[in-house]
Amino acid sequence: MTSPVCCDNGYGKCHNAEPLNPTLRIWEWAARTLKKYRDNRASQKTFSLLLEHDDYILRDIGINRNDIYRLRAQSFDYDPIVELQRLRRERLRNPTD
């Protein structure tokens, strides 16, 4: 009989337990690193596409070039596109023009 596995990640009891297999740690790290790399690449492509638009279109969207450059230069643990969406919603609620 096998022991129950929490969240299908190889932990015997819950998130506080050590992995059952030491090599599983390596694979988990590799998966996290690859996911972070892919997410970063997708964000960079999105930033590049946004920067191709002129200032009028960006203003219609609710963001500006400075926002894009600032978020592009920062390192986030979360998705920077979500931060752009938050800025956009905030500006649409509180217009300055």
C-alpha positions, 0 to 999 in steps of 0.5 A: 500500500502506498502512502498518500502524496500531497499535491503530487509533488513527492512529499510523504505527508504535507509541504513541511516534509522532506521529499521521499527521493533526494533526486526529486529535489533536483528535478523540482528545482529544474522544473521551477527554474525552467518555468521561471525562464519560460515565464521571463521569456514570455514577459520579455516578448510581451514587453517588446511587442508593447514597445512597438506601439506608439504613445497614443495607443499605449495611452489608450491601453492605460499604460505608458513607456516608462511603466514598461521600461521600469517593469522590464528592468525589475526582477519579480517573483510574480508575473510583471504583466499582472503588474501592468494590468494592475497599473492599467486598472488603477489609471482607468479608475483614476484618470489624470487627463 
